Amino acid sequence: MEITDDEGTTYSLSLHGRFSQEKVMRILEMIDLLGKSDHKAPILPAESTSYGRVLKLIQSSYPSKEFSSADIARDYEDLHSASIPLSTVSTYLSRLVDRGVLARQKFGNSWVYRVTYLPKSQLDT
């Protein structure tokens, strides 16, 4: 895999051996760090992916109110007529928290999320 940052530096990444979810998340974090500068927006997923669809759903339905992963899973299924595992939604929301797009707070036995940042280009689409 090759990644080019905003200064034109290209990084080559080759992976061998066994992969765990934790290792993949570390790689994604490293990729995010390579692409970040002080004023750069977080890398956002394409809308053709389920991750991108979740972000679009948050953008359109929850820009200024709190929500849970169950809310997102329910609305995703209603909107796209396709099921999405709650664990997948939770993983996506966690990534968005890590990227500064969402904030989360413990509420009883579950997490409640709210939008903290959506890039202007995402709000206009």
Secondary structure, 3 states (H helix, E strand, C coil): CEEECCCCCEEECCCCCCCCHHHHHHHHHHHHHHHCCCCCCCCCCCCCCHHHHHHHHHHHHCCCCCECHHHHHHHHHHHHCCCCCHHHHHHHHHHHHHCCCEEEEEECCEEEEEECCCCHHHHHC
